[in-house]
Amino acid sequence: MTAAMQTTVDQAWRTFQRRFTAETPKSRELTEHAKAVLPGGSTRTVGWFAPYPMVFEKGSGPYLFDADGRRYIDMFCNGLSLIHGHAYPPVVEVAERIFRSGTAWPGTSHSQIAFAELLSQRIPSHGLVRFANTGTEAGMLAVKLARAYTGRRSVLKAWAGYHGSYDVLEAGLHGQGEDPGRARLGEFNDLESFERAFSEHGEEIGAVILESVMYTGVVTAAEREFLSGARELAHRNGALFILDDCLMFRLAEGGSAQYYGVEADLTMLGKFIGGGTPVGAVVGRPDIVGKLDPNRPDRVYHGGSFNGNVLGTACGTVAVRDLTATVIDAMDVRAQRIRTALESAAAQRGLPMVTTGIGSAFGAYVTATVPSPVGPREDLGMSRLFHLAAVRRGVLIGDGNEFALSSVVDDAVADEVIERLSAALDDIAEELSH
């Protein structure tokens, strides 16, 4: 990008921020109020964007409503955690019943057993299930199990691969490099880099942990040969293969393992499996997950007051049960229609646009070539502009321009998304022409 073009983009960004601020005064006021008790007025990094994110008051189906009364089509689903949209009636019905009878008990419950059976049936490994409260906790447990099973302390993951807010698995993110003795790094879709890591540090690596689609930074799908090769490489070197399916369990009824035909030793789950409540899980081989059996003298300790709580497992059973192959296919078709229309609309306005991803989750970037998930990116200014333009036009997407459809996005809603995003591109083209 030329210096003159960068100046124009920066000016457009400032203009869009001023307009957004004028359109969302109550969100601005509430955010300023929140700063007295919340760092920056927020409680998590994802979802924050400049000048400030909206303050929401209600969600219903595919829509969110902010404090200023503005309606948004939710195309981010709280970071892919709401596969059936907001206040999904079957989940609401179950939640209301559970709240009247108790939400968390110290022992096993019928809903816990039923949900574990459903997850074990869905995932090709048909393994044992251990519940946690989030995908992050599932990652922590998977690493603990891998260490206990192999006797090795380190994991091998991809640069820019996100596996939750756990310091071991944050290596390769946010400017952090390798964490010797705990985390080694390879390049996503580059099996040779993983082979080199084993060649140099194989004696310490107890597990390879990968997503089928990297969703942080630039949405990047794994090549089939990479995932299967990484699994074979791990096993050849006495390590486990952990599949982080917190985000991409949506790809098929059996998640990424079914979609890619790669069976994992341990599968991490989170996000939407709680039906809008916080639930995480690890599903895996009985000889590994079985180490958590409290009857074993060599058991691995794993606590958690809310692990497998009644509310989460009951709501989760509904959410996963209702994500059928038919529903998944419909989401995928609508996602592809939006992607195609978005790229076409950008081209008609003289703007470059590429979309990446598979299924119902994708990314959109205002650039002529697919950005690298690691290293510097020339598209950040334009892509940031597109994000705020989309938000101003009533389409909520991730702050990195990530999209994710829910099952309640029907054809009419998809049409409205296309219409509103086309208007956002009009706003950008007009501003850049000044």
C-alpha positions in Angstrom: 0.0 0.0 0.0 1.4 3.4 -1.0 1.9 6.1 1.6 -0.9 8.2 0.0 -3.3 5.3 0.1 -2.4 4.6 3.8 -3.2 8.2 4.6 -6.6 7.9 2.9 -7.4 4.7 4.8 -6.4 6.3 8.1 -8.6 9.3 7.4 -11.5 7.0 6.5 -10.9 5.0 9.8 -11.1 8.2 11.8 -14.3 9.2 10.0 -15.9 5.9 10.7 -15.0 6.0 14.3 -16.6 9.5 14.7 -19.8 8.3 13.1 -19.9 5.1 15.2 -19.4 7.2 18.3 -22.2 9.5 17.3 -24.5 6.5 16.6 -23.8 4.7 19.9 -23.8 7.2 22.7 -25.3 4.9 25.4 -22.7 2.2 24.6 -20.0 4.8 24.9 -21.4 6.1 28.3 -21.7 2.6 29.7 -18.2 1.6 28.6 -16.8 4.6 30.3 -18.7 3.7 33.4 -17.5 0.1 33.3 -13.8 1.3 33.2 -14.1 2.1 36.9 -14.4 -1.6 37.7 -13.4 -3.5 34.5 -10.0 -3.1 32.8 -10.7 -1.0 29.7 -14.4 -1.5 30.4 -14.2 -5.1 29.2 -13.6 -8.6 30.6 -12.0 -10.4 27.7 -9.7 -9.5 24.8 -11.8 -11.1 22.0 -14.7 -9.0 21.1 -13.1 -5.7 21.9 -12.5 -3.2 19.1 -11.7 0.5 18.8 -13.2 2.9 19.7 -15.3 0.6 22.0 -17.6 -2.3 21.5 -21.3 -2.0 21.8 -23.1 -2.8 25.1 -25.8 -5.3 24.4 -29.1 -5.7 26.2 -30.8 -8.6 24.4 -30.3 -11.4 22.0 -33.0 -13.3 20.1 -32.4 -15.8 17.3 -29.9 -14.3 14.9 -30.1 -10.8 16.3 -28.5 -8.7 19.0 -29.8 -5.4 20.3 -27.6 -2.8 21.9 -28.2 -0.1 24.6 -28.9 2.4 21.9 -31.7 0.3 20.4 -29.8 -0.8 17.3 -30.3 -4.2 15.9 -27.4 -6.4 14.6 -27.4 -9.6 12.7 -25.0 -11.7 14.7 -22.5 -13.4 12.4 -20.0 -14.1 15.2 -22.2 -16.0 17.7 -20.2 -15.0 20.7 -17.0 -16.4 19.3 -18.7 -19.4 17.7 -20.3 -20.5 21.0 -24.0 -20.1 20.0 -24.6 -22.6 17.2 -28.4 -22.1 17.4 -28.4 -18.3 17.9 -29.6 -16.4 21.0 -32.3 -17.7 23.4 -32.8 -20.9 21.4 -36.3 -22.0 22.5 -35.6 -25.7 23.1 -32.6 -24.7 25.3 -34.6 -22.0 27.1 -37.3 -24.6 27.9 -34.7 -27.0 29.4 -32.9 -24.2 31.3 -36.1 -23.0 32.9 -36.8 -26.5 34.1 -33.3 -27.0 35.5 -33.3 -23.7 37.4 -36.4 -24.9 39.3 -34.7 -28.2 40.3 -31.1 -27.2 40.9 -28.3 -26.3 38.5 -25.2 -28.0 40.0 -25.0 -31.2 42.2 -21.9 -32.8 43.6 -22.6 -36.2 42.1 -23.4 -37.6 38.7 -26.7 -36.7 37.0 -28.9 -38.1 34.4 -28.1 -35.2 32.1 -24.4 -35.7 32.6 -24.6 -39.4 31.6 -26.9 -38.6 28.6 -24.6 -35.8 27.3 -21.5 -38.0 27.7 -23.2 -40.8 25.7 -24.1 -38.3 23.0 -20.6 -36.9 22.7 -19.0 -40.3 22.7 -21.4 -41.5 20.0 -20.7 -38.4 17.8 -16.9 -38.4 17.9 -15.3 -41.2 15.8 -13.0 -42.4 18.6 -16.1 -43.3 20.8 -14.0 -42.7 23.9 -14.5 -41.7 27.5 -15.7 -38.2 28.3 -14.5 -35.8 31.0 -16.3 -32.5 31.5 -14.8 -29.2 32.3 -16.2 -25.7 32.1 -14.6 -24.1 29.0 -12.5 -25.0 26.0 -9.5 -23.5 27.8 -10.0 -25.9 30.7 -10.4 -28.7 28.2 -7.0 -27.8 26.8 -5.4 -27.7 30.3 -6.8 -31.2 31.0 -5.7 -32.6 27.6 -2.1 -31.4 28.3 -2.3 -32.8 31.8 -3.4 -36.2 30.5 -0.8 -36.2 27.8 1.9 -35.6 30.3 0.6 -38.3 32.6 0.3 -40.8 29.8 3.7 -40.2 28.1 5.8 -38.9 30.9 6.8 -36.0 28.7 6.3 -32.4 29.6 6.2 -30.5 26.3 3.6 -30.1 23.6 4.1 -29.3 19.9 1.6 -26.8 18.4 1.4 -24.4 15.4 2.5 -20.8 15.3 -0.6 -18.6 15.7 -2.7 -21.6 16.8 -5.1 -20.6 19.5 -6.1 -23.2 22.2 -7.5 -21.1 25.0 -6.1 -18.7 27.6 -3.6 -21.2 29.1 0.0 -20.0 29.2 1.5 -23.3 27.9 -0.7 -23.2 24.8 -0.3 -19.5 24.2 3.2 -20.0 22.9 3.4 -18.8 19.3 0.7 -16.1 20.0 0.8 -12.4 21.0 4.5 -12.1 20.1 5.5 -15.1 22.3 7.9 -17.7 20.9 8.7 -21.2 22.1 8.5 -22.1 25.8 11.4 -24.6 26.1 10.4 -27.6 28.1 6.7 -26.8 27.8 5.8 -25.8 24.2 7.5 -26.2 20.8 6.3 -24.7 17.6 5.9 -25.6 14.0 4.3 -24.0 10.9 0.6 -24.8 10.3 0.2 -26.9 7.1 4.0 -27.5 7.0 4.6 -31.1 8.2 8.4 -30.8 7.7 8.5 -28.1 10.4 6.8 -30.5 12.8 9.3 -33.3 11.8 12.2 -30.9 12.6 10.7 -30.2 16.0 10.6 -33.9 16.8 14.1 -34.4 15.4 15.4 -31.7 17.7 13.1 -32.1 20.8 11.3 -35.4 20.4 12.4 -36.7 23.8 10.4 -33.9 25.5 7.3 -33.8 23.3 4.3 -35.7 24.7 1.6 -34.4 22.3 0.9 -32.6 19.1 -2.1 -30.3 19.4 -3.8 -28.8 16.4 -7.0 -27.3 15.1 -8.5 -28.4 11.9 -9.1 -24.7 11.0 -7.0 -22.0 12.6 -9.5 -19.2 13.4 -7.2 -16.6 15.0 -5.6 -14.0 12.8 -6.5 -15.4 9.4 -9.0 -18.2 9.1 -6.8 -21.1 7.7 -8.1 -24.6 7.0 -5.7 -27.5 7.4 -4.8 -29.6 4.4 -6.0 -33.2 4.9 -2.5 -34.6 4.5 -1.2 -32.3 7.2 -3.6 -33.4 9.9 -3.2 -37.1 9.1 0.6 -36.7 8.7 0.8 -34.9 12.1 -1.1 -37.7 13.7 1.2 -40.4 12.2 4.2 -38.3 13.1 3.1 -38.0 16.8 2.5 -41.8 17.1 5.8 -42.7 15.4 7.5 -40.6 18.1 5.6 -41.9 21.0 3.4 -38.8 21.4 -0.3 -38.3 21.4 -2.4 -36.5 18.8 -4.8 -33.9 20.3 -7.5 -32.4 18.1 -8.8 -29.0 19.4 -12.3 -29.1 18.1 -13.7 -26.4 20.3 -14.5 -24.2 17.3 -14.8 -26.6 14.4 -17.0 -29.3 15.9 -19.5 -27.6 13.7 -18.0 -29.2 10.5 -19.9 -32.5 10.8 -22.0 -34.4 13.3 -18.7 -36.0 14.4 -16.8 -32.8 14.1 -13.4 -32.3 12.4 -12.5 -36.0 13.0 -15.4 -37.1 10.8 -14.9 -34.3 8.3 -11.2 -34.9 7.8 -11.2 -38.6 8.5 -8.6 -38.3 11.2 -9.2 -40.0 14.6 -7.6 -38.2 17.6 -6.3 -39.7 20.8 -7.9 -36.8 22.7 -10.5 -34.3 21.4 -11.0 -31.0 23.0 -14.5 -29.5 23.0 -16.0 -26.2 24.1 -17.8 -23.2 22.7 -21.3 -24.2 21.5 -21.5 -27.6 23.2 -22.9 -26.0 26.3 -25.9 -24.6 24.4 -25.0 -21.1 25.5 -23.7 -22.1 29.0 -20.0 -22.6 29.8 -19.1 -26.3 29.1 -15.9 -27.9 28.0 -15.0 -31.5 27.5 -12.2 -33.9 26.6 -13.2 -37.1 24.7 -10.6 -39.7 24.2 -9.1 -43.2 24.4 -10.1 -45.1 27.5 -6.5 -45.9 28.4 -5.8 -42.2 28.5 -8.9 -40.6 29.8 -9.4 -43.6 32.1 -6.5 -42.3 34.2 -9.0 -39.9 35.7 -10.9 -42.8 37.3 -10.9 -42.0 41.1 -10.7 -45.8 41.8 -7.2 -46.0 40.3 -4.3 -45.8 42.8 -2.4 -43.9 40.1 -5.3 -41.6 39.2 -4.7 -38.2 37.7 -6.4 -35.5 39.8 -8.9 -33.2 38.1 -11.3 -31.1 40.1 -13.9 -28.5 39.2 -17.0 -27.5 41.2 -19.0 -27.0 38.1 -17.6 -29.8 35.9 -20.6 -31.5 34.2 -23.1 -29.4 36.1 -26.8 -30.1 35.4 -27.6 -26.9 33.6 -24.7 -27.1 31.2 -25.0 -30.8 30.4 -28.8 -30.5 29.9 -28.6 -27.5 27.7 -25.6 -29.0 25.8 -27.5 -32.1 25.1 -30.1 -30.1 23.3 -27.6 -28.0 21.3 -25.5 -30.9 20.1 -28.6 -33.1 19.5 -30.1 -30.5 17.2 -26.9 -30.0 15.2 -27.7 -32.6 12.6 -26.1 -33.2 9.2 -29.0 -31.5 7.5 -28.7 -28.4 9.7 -24.9 -28.4 9.1 -25.3 -28.7 5.3 -27.8 -25.8 5.3 -25.4 -23.5 7.2 -22.6 -24.4 4.9 -24.6 -23.6 1.8 -25.7 -20.2 3.2 -22.1 -19.4 4.3 -20.8 -20.1 0.8 -23.6 -17.9 -0.7 -22.6 -15.0 1.6 -18.9 -15.5 0.7 -19.5 -15.5 -3.0 -21.8 -12.5 -2.8 -19.3 -10.6 -0.7 -16.4 -11.1 -3.0 -18.6 -10.1 -6.0 -19.9 -7.0 -4.3 -16.3 -5.9 -3.4 -15.1 -6.4 -7.0 -18.1 -4.4 -8.3 -16.9 -1.5 -6.2 -13.3 -1.8 -7.2 -12.2 -3.2 -3.8 -10.1 -6.4 -3.4 -11.6 -9.1 -1.2 -10.7 -12.7 -0.4 -12.5 -15.1 1.9 -11.0 -18.1 3.5 -12.3 -21.1 5.6 -14.6 -24.1 5.2 -18.1 -24.9 6.1 -20.1 -22.3 8.0 -17.1 -20.4 9.5 -14.9 -18.1 7.4 -12.9 -14.9 7.3 -13.1 -12.0 4.9 -10.1 -9.7 4.1 -9.8 -6.6 2.0 -6.8 -7.6 0.0 -6.1 -9.3 -3.3 -4.2 -12.2 -1.9 -4.8 -14.4 1.1 -2.9 -13.0 4.1 -0.4 -15.1 6.1 -1.6 -16.2 9.5 1.9 -15.3 10.8 4.0 -12.3 10.1 3.2 -8.8 9.0 0.0 -8.1 7.1 -0.6 -5.3 4.6 -4.4 -5.7 4.7 -4.9 -4.8 8.4 -5.9 -1.1 7.8 -8.5 -2.0 5.1 -9.8 -5.0 6.9 -10.2 -3.0 10.1 -12.1 -0.5 8.1 -14.4 -3.2 6.7 -15.1 -4.5 10.2 -16.3 -1.2 11.6 -18.2 -0.5 8.4 -20.0 -3.8 8.8 -20.8 -3.1 12.4 -22.2 0.3 11.6 -24.4 -1.3 9.0 -25.8 -3.7 11.5 -23.8 -6.9 10.9 -21.7 -8.1 13.9 -18.6 -10.0 12.9 -15.4 -10.8 14.8 -12.9 -8.0 15.2 -10.5 -9.9 12.9 -13.3 -10.2 10.3 -14.3 -13.7 11.3 -17.8 -14.9 10.4 -19.8 -17.9 11.8 -23.3 -18.7 10.9 -25.8 -20.1 13.3 -28.6 -22.6 12.5 -31.2 -19.8 12.7 -29.7 -17.8 9.8 -32.2 -18.6 7.1 -32.3 -17.5 3.5 -34.0 -14.2 4.4 -31.4 -13.4 7.1 -28.6 -14.3 4.7 -30.1 -12.0 2.1 -30.1 -9.2 4.6 -26.5 -9.9 5.6 -25.5 -9.6 1.9 -27.5 -6.4 1.5 -26.0 -4.8 4.6 -22.4 -5.8 3.8 -22.8 -4.5 0.3 -23.8 -1.1 1.9 -20.8 -1.3 4.1 -18.6 -1.7 1.0 -20.4 1.3 -0.5 -19.4 3.3 2.6 -15.8 2.3 2.2 -15.6 3.0 -1.5 -17.2 6.4 -1.1 -14.9 7.4 1.7 -11.8 6.3 -0.1 -12.8 8.2 -3.2 -12.5 11.6 -1.4 
